[in-house]
Amino acid sequence: MQQPVTRMWRVVVVLALLINSLPLAAQPDTQDPRDFSDPVIRSDGRILRLDIPADVPNPERWRFIPNERMPEGNVIDRLLITTFISPSLVSVSDIGLGGGIGLTDFDFGNHRRRELLNLWVGYTSEGQRRVNLGWRRSSGHREVEGRGVLLEERNHITFRVGHLKTPTRRFFGLGASTGEDDETSYSETVRSISLQLQRTWPDLGADWVWSIGAEVSRRELGLGSVEGVENTASTHPELFQSADDHEALWLRASLVHDTRDSQHLPYHGLAIGIALKAAAWSHSRNPGAIVRFLADQIWTVPPIFHDGGDPNEEHPPTDSIAVSFHLDDTLGELPFWALPTLGGASTLRGFISNRWTGESAANAAVEYRPWLLPRGFPIPFFSRSRVERFGLALFAEVGTVADSISGLTDSQLHTTAGIGLRFTFERQALFRADLGFSVEGRQLIIAYGLSF
């Protein structure tokens, strides 16, 4: 008899194939008959702003991609133009010293930037092994004859599959008062497959953004291999036993009013909304869910290291200040590894991943994002490629966890501060390296995209 998770995985795959076969009725590939004879990309890397046709809804949310940024050929032919191979070296106490290699193809299948593929393979000295594959197809896509395409970033479908084995996970217990000497260790193996649909209402690029998705996963726990600390199984036997061999169907949904000019790299606007992640089905366990209330605000600020760019270019350098706040609360019962946490790549970046765990969590952050090199620099040996822009980020964060929302007001607050590097190949391709500091040390994070 087939395992329930295996059957559900197949259902999700079939749904992904069916949705991908549907016509994209939201926006046809209408041809623009105008003749453009001037070069689109200037010698310093500037891309001229396109006079977007009047019938395109919410033009601020569309990105113009010139033909020069969409060469045909294989991944090698398009290297550092639409294909990025990003090796990385990391040293984090949670997973050890190691590295990996990621392949991001923004023009998978040579479909004029309609599809994106991401593959990541990694290994560390502590034995972590990770393989992730992600695919995304955009439904806001329009050809501009002789120039390139217009791409709207808010409407897409995403499919992911992954395998992760980590023998050195840390768990410090529940609550905001746990100390470093409360550290325990466990191992985990996670297999997951997910499908998510994101759309805007009432038309493409509109302010209201909703999403629905499903994920099927299986998580197996074991004894940890961190030297000098107790195993989670012996220190927290009830929590460990209830969280082991966990098969579940997770449902995700969100509704956000988002006035930001971009989701990937915003320069102004407000996003405020609610998100839900629920274990709709869990093998031999009670259902549970996490509700998140979120708010992000971004302001454009006067530049220091540049003049603000050319108003006639597609993506002028723009400095900004961003603030973020989110509040998580747990409904029902969830395994300890699924509870709200702080620490890692997106919150309290000076602490290791999942340093703080509780049934409720609150986190606030502020980040100043100035560009240092507004015109970037060409990449040696790749005549058609260049780093579009290079900048800094100064950030500070505060957060806490508790056993309930009302308990957050009395919980101990934890803070981090740090500095990061930012560079882009284009507005849709930002990479970052953050160094966060806390009372427990420092953490180096290398990632694609902003933390918020």
C-alpha positions in Angstrom: 0.0 0.0 0.0 1.4 3.4 -1.0 2.3 5.9 1.7 -0.2 8.8 2.0 2.6 11.3 1.4 3.6 9.6 -1.8 0.1 9.7 -3.1 -0.3 13.4 -2.3 3.0 14.2 -3.9 1.7 12.8 -7.2 -1.6 14.8 -6.8 0.4 18.0 -6.5 2.6 17.2 -9.5 -0.5 16.5 -11.6 -2.1 19.8 -10.5 1.1 21.7 -11.4 1.1 20.2 -14.9 -2.6 21.0 -15.4 -2.2 24.6 -14.3 0.9 25.0 -16.5 -1.1 23.8 -19.5 -3.8 26.4 -19.1 -3.7 29.5 -21.3 -2.5 32.7 -19.7 -5.7 34.7 -20.4 -4.8 37.5 -18.0 -2.5 39.3 -20.5 -2.0 38.5 -24.2 1.4 38.9 -25.9 0.3 42.0 -27.8 2.8 43.3 -30.3 3.9 47.0 -30.1 4.2 48.2 -33.8 6.5 51.1 -33.0 10.0 51.2 -34.5 12.9 51.8 -32.1 16.2 52.5 -33.7 18.2 53.9 -30.8 20.2 51.4 -28.7 18.4 50.4 -25.6 21.5 49.9 -23.3 24.0 52.7 -23.0 27.8 52.1 -22.6 27.6 52.7 -18.8 24.9 50.0 -18.4 21.9 52.3 -18.2 18.7 50.9 -19.8 16.5 53.6 -21.4 13.0 53.9 -19.9 10.3 52.5 -22.2 7.2 54.5 -23.0 4.8 51.8 -21.7 1.7 51.4 -23.9 -1.4 53.1 -22.4 -3.4 49.9 -22.2 -0.9 48.3 -19.7 -2.4 48.4 -16.2 -0.3 49.7 -13.3 2.8 50.5 -15.4 5.0 51.1 -12.4 4.8 47.4 -11.6 6.1 46.2 -15.0 9.8 45.7 -15.7 11.3 46.3 -19.2 13.8 43.7 -20.3 15.6 44.6 -23.5 16.5 42.0 -26.2 20.2 42.4 -25.3 19.4 40.9 -21.9 17.7 37.8 -23.5 20.2 36.1 -25.7 19.3 32.7 -27.1 21.4 29.6 -26.4 22.2 27.3 -23.5 23.1 28.2 -20.0 26.7 28.8 -20.9 25.8 31.1 -23.8 23.7 33.2 -21.4 26.1 33.0 -18.4 25.9 36.2 -16.3 23.2 37.6 -18.5 20.2 35.5 -17.7 22.0 32.6 -16.1 23.9 33.0 -12.8 26.1 30.3 -11.2 26.7 31.3 -7.7 29.2 29.3 -5.6 29.3 30.2 -1.9 31.4 29.5 1.1 29.6 29.6 4.5 30.7 29.1 8.1 27.8 29.0 10.4 27.7 27.2 13.8 24.4 25.7 12.9 25.6 23.8 9.8 29.4 24.1 9.9 31.9 25.0 7.3 31.0 24.2 3.7 29.6 25.5 0.5 27.5 24.8 -2.5 26.6 26.0 -5.9 23.4 27.5 -7.2 22.2 27.8 -10.7 19.6 30.5 -11.4 18.2 30.7 -14.9 16.0 33.7 -15.4 15.1 32.6 -19.0 14.6 28.9 -18.6 13.7 27.3 -21.9 14.4 30.5 -23.9 10.8 31.7 -23.3 11.7 35.4 -23.2 12.0 35.7 -19.5 8.6 34.0 -18.8 10.0 31.1 -16.8 12.7 30.9 -14.1 14.5 27.9 -12.8 16.6 27.7 -9.7 18.8 24.7 -8.6 20.8 24.6 -5.4 23.2 21.8 -4.2 25.2 22.2 -1.0 27.3 20.3 1.5 28.9 21.3 4.8 31.5 19.9 7.2 28.8 19.1 9.7 27.2 16.7 7.2 24.4 18.9 5.9 23.3 17.9 2.4 20.8 20.0 0.5 19.2 19.8 -3.0 16.4 22.2 -3.9 14.8 22.8 -7.3 12.4 25.6 -8.0 10.4 26.7 -11.1 8.3 29.8 -11.7 6.2 30.9 -14.6 4.9 34.5 -14.9 1.5 35.3 -16.4 2.1 39.1 -16.8 4.2 39.1 -20.0 4.0 41.3 -23.1 6.3 41.6 -26.2 7.5 45.0 -27.3 8.5 44.5 -31.0 12.1 45.3 -31.7 12.9 46.2 -28.1 12.3 43.4 -25.7 9.5 42.4 -23.2 7.5 43.9 -20.4 7.4 41.6 -17.3 5.0 42.0 -14.4 6.4 40.4 -11.2 3.3 39.9 -9.0 1.4 37.2 -11.0 3.0 33.8 -11.2 2.9 30.1 -10.3 5.7 28.4 -8.4 6.7 24.8 -8.0 9.4 23.5 -5.6 10.8 20.2 -4.6 13.6 19.7 -2.1 15.6 17.3 0.0 17.5 18.4 3.1 19.5 16.3 5.6 21.1 18.2 8.6 22.7 16.3 11.5 23.4 19.4 13.6 20.1 21.2 14.2 19.9 23.2 17.4 17.0 23.6 19.8 17.3 25.7 22.9 13.8 25.1 24.3 10.7 27.3 24.3 10.6 30.9 25.3 12.7 34.1 25.1 14.7 33.4 28.3 16.6 30.3 27.1 20.4 30.6 27.4 23.3 29.4 25.3 23.8 26.5 27.8 20.3 25.3 27.0 21.5 24.2 23.6 20.5 20.7 22.4 21.1 19.0 19.1 19.0 16.8 16.8 19.2 15.6 13.2 16.5 15.9 10.6 15.7 14.7 7.1 13.1 16.7 5.2 11.5 15.9 1.8 9.0 18.3 0.4 7.1 19.3 -2.7 5.0 22.4 -3.1 2.9 24.4 -5.5 1.8 28.1 -5.1 -0.3 30.5 -7.1 0.0 34.3 -6.7 -2.4 36.8 -8.3 -3.4 40.4 -8.1 -6.9 41.9 -8.0 -8.7 43.4 -9.8 -6.1 43.5 -12.7 -2.4 42.8 -13.3 -0.1 44.6 -11.0 -2.9 45.9 -8.8 -2.4 46.7 -5.1 -4.3 43.7 -3.7 -2.2 40.5 -3.8 -3.5 37.1 -2.9 -1.9 33.7 -2.9 -2.8 30.1 -2.2 -0.6 27.1 -2.1 0.0 23.5 -0.9 3.0 21.7 0.4 3.4 18.0 1.2 6.3 17.1 3.4 7.8 14.4 5.5 10.3 15.1 8.3 12.2 12.5 10.2 14.2 13.4 13.4 17.2 11.6 15.0 20.0 12.0 17.4 22.1 15.1 16.8 25.9 15.1 16.3 26.9 18.4 17.9 29.7 17.8 20.3 29.5 18.9 23.9 25.7 19.3 24.1 22.8 17.1 25.0 20.5 15.4 22.5 17.1 17.0 22.1 15.5 13.5 22.3 16.7 13.0 25.9 16.3 16.6 27.1 12.8 17.3 25.6 11.4 13.7 25.1 7.8 14.6 24.7 8.4 17.5 22.2 10.8 15.3 20.3 8.5 12.2 20.1 5.5 14.3 19.0 7.6 16.0 16.2 9.2 12.9 14.7 8.1 11.0 11.6 5.8 13.9 10.7 3.9 13.7 7.4 1.6 16.6 6.6 -0.3 18.5 4.0 0.3 22.2 4.6 -2.0 24.8 3.1 -0.8 28.4 2.6 -2.9 31.5 1.9 -2.2 35.3 2.1 -3.9 38.6 1.4 -1.8 41.7 1.3 -2.5 45.3 0.3 0.8 46.2 -1.3 1.5 49.7 -2.7 5.2 49.1 -3.1 6.7 49.7 -6.5 8.3 46.2 -6.5 8.2 43.0 -4.4 11.8 42.0 -5.1 13.6 45.4 -4.7 11.2 48.1 -3.5 12.0 51.8 -3.2 8.8 53.1 -1.8 5.3 52.0 -0.6 3.5 50.0 2.1 2.6 46.3 2.3 0.2 45.3 5.1 -1.7 42.0 5.3 -2.2 38.6 6.8 -0.8 35.1 6.0 -1.8 31.6 7.1 0.1 28.4 7.1 -2.0 25.4 8.3 -1.4 21.7 8.7 -4.7 20.7 7.0 -3.8 17.0 7.3 -1.2 15.5 9.6 -0.6 11.7 10.1 -2.0 10.7 13.6 -1.8 14.3 14.8 -4.2 17.2 15.6 -4.3 20.1 13.1 -2.6 23.4 13.7 -1.8 26.7 12.0 0.3 29.8 12.2 -1.3 33.2 11.5 1.0 36.1 10.6 0.2 39.8 10.6 2.8 41.8 8.6 3.6 45.3 7.6 6.5 46.7 5.6 7.1 50.4 4.8 9.8 51.7 2.4 10.7 55.4 1.9 12.9 56.9 -0.8 15.6 59.1 0.7 18.1 61.6 -0.8 21.3 59.9 -2.1 24.7 60.4 -0.6 27.1 58.6 -3.0 25.4 59.4 -6.3 23.0 62.0 -8.0 19.9 59.8 -8.2 20.4 58.7 -11.8 18.8 59.6 -15.0 15.0 60.0 -15.0 14.9 58.6 -18.5 16.4 55.3 -17.5 14.6 52.1 -16.6 16.1 51.5 -13.2 17.8 54.6 -11.7 19.8 54.2 -8.5 17.6 54.9 -5.6 18.5 55.0 -1.9 15.9 53.9 0.7 15.0 53.2 4.3 12.8 50.2 5.0 11.1 49.1 8.2 9.4 45.8 8.8 7.2 44.3 11.5 5.5 40.9 11.8 3.5 39.1 14.5 3.0 35.4 14.5 0.5 33.3 16.6 -0.1 29.6 16.7 -3.5 28.0 16.6 -4.0 24.4 17.6 -1.0 22.1 18.0 2.2 22.0 15.9 5.6 20.2 16.3 8.3 22.3 17.9 10.2 22.7 14.6 7.1 24.3 13.0 6.5 26.9 15.7 7.4 30.6 15.1 11.1 31.2 15.4 13.6 34.1 15.3 17.2 34.0 14.2 18.8 33.2 10.9 18.7 34.7 7.4 15.6 36.9 7.8 15.1 37.8 11.4 17.6 38.6 14.2 20.5 38.0 11.8 23.1 38.0 14.6 21.8 34.7 16.0 21.9 31.2 14.5 18.8 29.8 12.7 15.9 29.1 15.0 17.7 30.5 18.1 14.4 31.5 19.7 11.2 29.4 19.5 7.7 30.1 20.9 4.0 29.8 20.0 4.0 33.5 19.4 6.7 35.8 18.0 7.2 39.4 17.1 10.0 41.0 15.1 10.8 44.5 13.9 13.6 45.6 11.7 14.9 48.8 10.1 17.4 48.9 7.2 19.2 51.8 5.4 20.0 50.9 1.8 22.4 53.3 0.1 24.0 52.5 -3.3 27.8 53.1 -3.4 28.5 52.4 -7.1 25.3 53.5 -9.0 26.7 52.3 -12.4 28.3 49.1 -11.2 31.2 47.6 -13.2 31.8 45.2 -16.1 32.6 41.6 -15.3 36.1 40.6 -16.6 36.1 38.0 -19.4 32.3 38.5 -20.0 32.0 41.4 -22.4 28.2 41.3 -22.4 27.8 41.2 -18.6 28.1 43.7 -15.8 27.2 44.2 -12.2 24.5 46.8 -12.5 24.8 48.3 -9.0 26.7 47.8 -5.7 25.7 49.1 -2.3 25.5 48.7 1.4 22.9 48.0 4.0 23.0 49.0 7.7 20.4 47.2 9.8 19.1 46.8 13.3 16.5 44.3 14.6 14.5 43.5 17.8 12.3 40.6 18.5 11.0 38.2 21.1 8.9 35.0 21.5 6.4 33.8 24.1 3.7 31.1 24.7 0.9 33.6 23.6 0.5 37.0 22.1 -0.3 38.5 25.5 2.9 37.1 26.8 5.0 39.0 24.3 4.8 42.2 26.3 6.6 40.6 29.3 9.1 38.6 27.3 12.8 39.4 27.1 13.7 41.4 24.0 16.7 40.4 21.8 18.5 42.7 19.4 20.9 42.5 16.6 22.7 45.0 14.3 24.9 44.6 11.3 26.1 45.6 7.9 25.5 44.0 4.5 26.6 44.2 0.9 24.1 44.4 -1.9 24.7 44.0 -5.7 22.4 43.6 -8.6 22.7 42.3 -12.2 19.3 43.9 -12.8 16.4 44.9 -10.6 15.0 41.4 -10.4 18.4 39.9 -9.5 19.7 41.1 -6.1 22.2 39.2 -4.0 23.2 40.0 -0.5 25.8 39.2 2.1 24.9 40.2 5.7 27.1 40.1 8.8 24.9 40.3 11.9 26.2 40.9 15.5 24.5 39.9 18.8 25.5 39.2 22.4 26.1 35.6 21.3 28.5 36.4 18.5 28.2 37.0 14.8 26.6 35.3 11.8 27.4 35.6 8.1 24.5 35.1 5.7 24.7 34.9 1.9 21.4 34.8 0.1 19.4 35.8 -2.9 16.9 38.6 -2.4 16.3 41.0 0.5 15.4 39.8 4.0 12.2 41.9 3.8 
